[in-house]
Amino acid sequence: MKIYYAKFAGLCILSVVMLQIGCATPSRFHAAHIPPDSLVLVQIRGFATQQEILGIPTLVNTLELSGIPRSRIKDGMVADGRIFCCDGPNESDYALWFYVPEGVDAEVGDIVEVKIGAVVLKGDPIRVPPNTMQQVYSKLESVGEECRWMPDNPRLWGRVLYCDWMEKEGWIQQGGLFNVWLKSVGSK
């Protein structure tokens, strides 16, 4: 086991990497509790610099496996987003890293839709991308109008994003310990 420390989005992050034979190392680029190809809403906590990304081998490996060479890694290409709010251990423990496609206008505090990626086995000719931002749903200045953290109790650590239009657009609340709203990519 190797342990990497990196400053990311103003935080010190500990990335524990289990070296496994025959498969790529999972990272926060692949949500363990959300099925691959699902959509989830997150709030952007920060963007990584090129130096921060290059300092975490699991991020570099995931980007390279998805077809983005080290030479194209740059500032803002990876963001950190919270699924659960606010300030408790769930916010950091379950935060996602996701790839931000070039030209996307997103800022810290925006609520964005992220498509969940999957772990790629070494030697697999099919490249599966990491968690990837799809679109901005709500800019920071309008958070709270259509989208808000629920339940409306700031002392809870497990609050999730809910937007007024979610059920109408086919989003489903996943129950259990990892209680978030999801949408299958194939849903209309």
C-alpha positions in Angstrom: 0.0 0.0 0.0 1.2 3.5 -0.8 -0.1 6.7 0.8 -0.1 9.9 -1.1 -0.8 13.4 0.3 -1.8 16.2 -1.9 -3.2 19.7 -1.4 -6.5 19.9 -3.4 -9.1 22.6 -3.4 -7.5 24.2 -0.4 -7.7 20.9 1.6 -5.1 18.4 2.5 -6.3 15.1 1.0 -5.0 11.7 1.9 -5.3 9.2 -1.0 -4.7 5.7 0.0 -3.8 3.5 -2.9 -4.0 -0.3 -2.8 -1.7 -1.7 -5.4 -3.6 -4.5 -7.1 -2.4 -6.9 -9.7 -4.5 -6.9 -12.9 -6.7 -3.9 -12.4 -6.6 -0.1 -12.1 -6.7 1.4 -8.7 -10.1 2.8 -7.7 -10.2 6.4 -6.6 -12.7 9.1 -5.7 -12.9 9.3 -9.5 -15.2 6.3 -9.2 -18.0 6.5 -6.7 -18.3 3.2 -4.8 -21.9 3.7 -3.8 -23.3 5.0 -7.0 -23.9 2.7 -10.0 -21.7 3.5 -13.1 -23.5 5.5 -15.8 -25.8 7.2 -13.2 -26.1 10.9 -13.0 -25.8 12.7 -9.6 -25.9 16.3 -8.6 -22.9 17.7 -6.7 -21.8 21.2 -5.5 -18.3 22.2 -6.6 -15.9 22.7 -3.7 -12.8 23.5 -5.7 -10.7 22.9 -8.8 -7.3 21.2 -8.8 -4.2 22.8 -10.3 -2.1 20.9 -12.8 0.5 20.4 -10.1 -2.0 19.0 -7.7 -3.4 16.6 -10.3 0.1 15.4 -11.3 0.9 14.9 -7.6 -1.7 12.2 -7.2 -0.8 9.2 -9.3 -4.4 7.7 -9.1 -5.8 10.8 -10.8 -3.1 10.8 -13.5 -3.6 7.1 -14.1 -7.4 7.5 -14.4 -7.1 10.3 -16.9 -4.5 8.4 -18.9 -6.7 5.3 -19.0 -9.6 7.4 -20.3 -7.5 8.8 -23.1 -6.2 12.0 -21.7 -2.4 12.0 -21.9 -0.3 13.5 -19.1 0.8 16.2 -21.5 -2.8 17.5 -21.7 -3.4 17.7 -18.0 -4.0 21.3 -16.9 -5.4 23.6 -14.2 -9.1 23.1 -13.6 -9.4 19.8 -15.4 -10.4 18.0 -12.2 -12.9 19.4 -9.6 -14.0 18.3 -6.2 -17.7 18.2 -5.4 -19.8 17.4 -2.4 -22.7 15.1 -2.5 -23.6 15.5 1.2 -23.7 18.8 3.1 -22.4 20.4 5.3 -19.1 20.4 7.2 -19.5 16.9 8.8 -17.3 13.9 7.9 -19.8 12.8 5.1 -19.0 15.9 3.1 -15.3 15.0 2.8 -15.5 11.2 3.0 -18.0 10.9 0.1 -16.9 13.9 -2.0 -16.3 13.1 -5.7 -13.5 14.0 -8.0 -14.7 14.6 -11.5 -13.3 15.5 -14.9 -14.4 18.9 -16.2 -14.5 19.0 -20.0 -12.7 21.9 -21.7 -14.7 25.0 -22.2 -17.3 24.4 -19.4 -18.2 27.5 -17.5 -18.4 26.3 -13.9 -17.3 27.9 -10.6 -16.9 27.0 -7.0 -20.4 26.7 -5.4 -22.2 25.8 -8.6 -24.5 22.7 -8.6 -23.5 20.4 -11.5 -24.6 17.1 -13.0 -21.9 14.4 -12.9 -22.0 11.1 -14.8 -20.4 8.4 -12.7 -17.6 6.5 -14.3 -16.3 3.0 -13.7 -13.1 1.3 -12.9 -11.2 0.1 -15.9 -9.3 -3.2 -15.9 -5.7 -3.0 -17.2 -5.5 -4.2 -20.7 -9.2 -3.5 -21.4 -9.4 -2.0 -24.9 -12.5 -0.1 -24.0 -11.7 3.2 -22.3 -14.2 4.1 -19.6 -14.1 7.8 -18.5 -13.9 8.9 -14.9 -16.7 10.7 -13.3 -17.4 13.5 -15.8 -19.3 16.8 -15.4 -22.2 17.0 -17.9 -23.7 20.4 -17.2 -24.3 23.2 -14.7 -27.7 23.1 -13.2 -27.6 26.0 -10.8 -25.0 28.9 -10.4 -23.9 29.7 -6.9 -26.0 32.9 -6.8 -29.2 31.0 -7.5 -28.6 28.0 -5.2 -31.6 27.8 -2.9 -34.2 28.9 -5.5 -34.8 25.6 -7.4 -32.1 23.5 -5.7 -31.4 23.2 -2.0 -29.9 20.9 0.6 -32.5 18.6 2.2 -33.7 18.1 4.9 -33.6 21.8 5.8 -31.6 21.2 9.0 -28.0 22.7 9.0 -27.0 20.4 11.9 -27.3 17.2 9.8 -24.3 15.9 7.9 -26.2 13.8 5.5 -28.3 16.4 3.7 -28.6 15.8 -0.1 -29.2 18.1 -3.0 -32.8 18.2 -4.1 -34.2 20.3 -7.0 -37.9 21.0 -7.6 -37.8 19.4 -11.1 -36.0 16.2 -10.2 -38.9 13.8 -9.9 -40.6 15.2 -13.0 -37.3 14.6 -15.0 -37.0 11.0 -13.8 -34.6 11.3 -10.9 -35.1 8.6 -8.2 -34.0 8.8 -4.6 -31.7 5.9 -3.7 -32.5 4.8 -0.2 -30.4 3.2 2.4 -27.2 4.6 4.0 -26.1 6.3 0.7 -29.4 8.3 0.3 -29.0 10.4 -2.9 -31.0 11.3 -5.9 -29.9 9.5 -9.1 -30.9 9.4 -12.7 -30.0 6.6 -15.1 -28.2 8.0 -18.2 -30.8 6.3 -20.4 -33.7 8.1 -18.6 -35.6 10.9 -20.4 
